[in-house]
Amino acid sequence: MITALTAKSVYPHRSVCLIKDVGDGVIPCAIPYMIHTIPDPNQNIMGCGPLDKAEIETIIDKAIALNVEEKRIDLASGQSIFYDRLVLATGMMPAMPPVTGIRTPGVFGIEKSLSAMRTLRERCRQAERIVILGGGFIGAEFADEIARGSKAEVHVVEMMPKLLYFAFDDEFCDMIQQSLEEAGVHLHLNQRVVTIDGGEQVRSVTLEDGEKIPADLVIVGVGGKPNVALAAEAGLRITAGGSIWVDDYMRTNAQAIFAVGDCALKRDFFTRKEVPVWLASTATAEARIAGTNIYGIRVLRQIQGTIAAFSTKIGGKAFASAGLTCRGCGQEGFRWVCGRSIAPDRHPGTLPGAMPMHVKLVFADRAGTLLGGQAAGGESVGELINTIAVGIQKQLNVRELDMMQIATHPLLTSAPTVHPLINAAHMALAKLRGQASCP
Amino acid sequence: MITALTAKSVYPHRSVCLIKDVGDGVIPCAIPYMIHTIPDPNQNIMGCGPLDKAEIETIIDKAIALNVEEKRIDLASGQSIFYDRLVLATGMMPAMPPVTGIRTPGVFGIEKSLSAMRTLRERCRQAERIVILGGGFIGAEFADEIARGSKAEVHVVEMMPKLLYFAFDDEFCDMIQQSLEEAGVHLHLNQRVVTIDGGEQVRSVTLEDGEKIPADLVIVGVGGKPNVALAAEAGLRITAGGSIWVDDYMRTNAQAIFAVGDCALKRDFFTRKEVPVWLASTATAEARIAGTNIYGIRVLRQIQGTIAAFSTKIGGKAFASAGLTCRGCGQEGFRWVCGRSIAPDRHPGTLPGAMPMHVKLVFADRAGTLLGGQAAGGESVGELINTIAVGIQKQLNVRELDMMQIATHPLLTSAPTVHPLINAAHMALAKLRGQASCP
């Protein structure tokens, strides 16, 4: 959608056509909230209004073949479409782990259509014991939504030592886990499911350690893999990680073909390694690059690498991360120094609605360049993390951040004297100076 | 406080002493909210806890003379203190306009002490008709706080054509005015007070156009002027705007004497002109620079110029601005292009608590450098403006912002496809390309 809208905006005299195989698509990020928070599932439909308004043709059909030589797409309906320029935005497919019984009725993956979500919503509302496979964002958000919206018993099975292990350092993972446990969610960490039992209808899930969890509904949220079948069959270059290879301008190795979003190669901002970061906001940035450069790179716009900026809300508390965690630094061999700070997100902190805001910032230990940040607190964390995200992308230095001028207000933010964004930089700087502590 | 804490942190073996003349100081930014929102005025006391903890000596006394030659400060109590290094952080004095009757009982300026605020709080809670002189942040926030917290009739008299005229462009001023008018506040724009009438107790206020507004309480919030008496009498250089002159390292023209905060010269980030921008967050940034460099400029840290980043909340809606407005660009001769965008601050926009978020960004019309931004919406605007503030200070370009990767979440932010921060940049970029519109 964003590639189409951008291309039409930059090249208004070209005709743009969008082919999609799901007619009743939903806004994907809000899928967990379709169970209880969003009163009517119709409210989360991904409409075609903006496309219609921009005079972009939309075809609901499935592309089944791509002919690179003839610049032709064949559709399931039998129709063929010839193109000047093609953009592949085929997204990803939810993964179903190779577990005995994974096809048992009552086991649901996450599908991005209204009809599938209506079914899952009804099942979630009726179920008494729900097991969620995977403790990433989808798993944690579904667990929170279901546990707080109903009386169902909720279990999450995660193979890593913590929930959201790749997104946060331990202390933030722990806050998230505590919040879920307070809502009554049962966590099974360092665990895998070995069988799903039931036959006609799921009855239980058996873990590696032999524990059998009774269940009348299983939700699978273990991630996914890029949907590259069309590209691969047409001979386009596929990466080791299973994505469509693209250059920094989102061009594939085939002439006149671009790829954007979850199906396209993501390179890490700092290491340029291929990384499995599939986020709507990253896809949107890529879409704007492809849409602008589709008829020639008139404006030098390239993706700098993916920084993995995300946020979530668990148990009424917001959590967010951008760039490298300390754990990520360790794994990649980055030497780092980190600073932490906590302050109420209103001042004075006794004001109604005030919540503690935690910020942790990670900097390169000599250069002082901002590598990443994590935050937890009230809803303003959702925008706070974007200051960090922009700072990473603009290579903000710890000394610059320490003296950054920011806006503060009693009813909206922490006090200027203790704002955790600035104070965390200040703490890191004190460590860089070799001191033990600072105010 | 922040200079002292920073200096003690960077030079832990030096002894640091803070002299202040108000023993019961309050957190200044929250003063308007001491009338109703903060249940107990004691909750807004500016404590000495952090100073005590850092082993900084605090003296409650008034500095009455500075002897530069002898490096000596004389106090009202008769005591004298000799210093190695001196930092002047004498702040500003609230201005009382030269109006007949300004000293009538019942006319109150804003004093930053608990005792003064207790009196004002009682008077505000008892008053039936309140006139506020000045429609800047203080005036607008007091009007909102009083009108929503009591049945008093509230009038605001402002000499400019709009409230908050120097902070926002017209459309944002209009939103703020509408919000206040909905709360029943009476606005008198393009007006000055000529007399305050009453004698023993204020009874009314007469405007330039002859209108007489009955009043039993008058609050003066027309700004102030830097408190530079001590510095001026000691022969330090004072600027044309009435501030203590400082260089980019916060050093005055006298050896070993620094100045920070409202009393010290502020230079505009873009023009380097002296500007009357007095904000706690700017003062805090300056304090960290002075505190770090006080025994020699070991770390190159200089103030880049003041960008005036601020936020407020009026009528339950947040408003914020950073850098140049379009009006400011016009006045300073900057050629600019602006982009505007509105989207719900949740996605889908039907989620509970969703509010429309307006963002307006101003860029240099050839270079595309971010010059300023304004925003209105829910509470997350308080942190959103800091992404803009950091962007200005890091000289973010419209093309970089258009492809910036940001974090989004249904319950916390706008959708990635329409986030107003990115979309406003996209709109401005379309204008830079000479197009009429874009999606």
Interface residues (C-beta under 8 A of the other chain):
Chain A: M1 I2 L5 T6 K8 S9 V10 P12 I27 C29 A30 Y33 T37 I38 Q43 N44 P50 K53 A54 L279 A280 S281 T282 A283 T284 A285 R288 I289 V299 R301 I303 T306 I307 A309 F310 S311 T312 K313 A318 A320 S321 A322 H347 P348 T350 L351 P352 E379 S380 V381 G382 E383 L384 I385 N386 T387 A389 V390 G391 Q393 K394 L396 R399 E400 D402 M403 M404 Q405 I406 A407 T408 H409 P410 L411 L412 T413 A415 P416 T417 H419 L421 I422 H426 A430 R433 Q435 C438 P439
Chain B: M1 I2 L5 T6 K8 S9 V10 P12 I27 C29 A30 Y33 T37 I38 Q43 N44 P50 K53 A54 L279 A280 S281 T282 A283 T284 A285 R288 I289 V299 R301 I303 T306 I307 A309 F310 S311 T312 K313 A318 A320 S321 A322 H347 P348 T350 L351 P352 E379 S380 V381 G382 E383 L384 I385 N386 T387 A389 V390 G391 Q393 K394 L396 R399 E400 D402 M403 M404 Q405 I406 A407 T408 H409 P410 L411 L412 T413 A415 P416 T417 H419 L421 I422 H426 A430 R433 Q435 S437 C438 P439
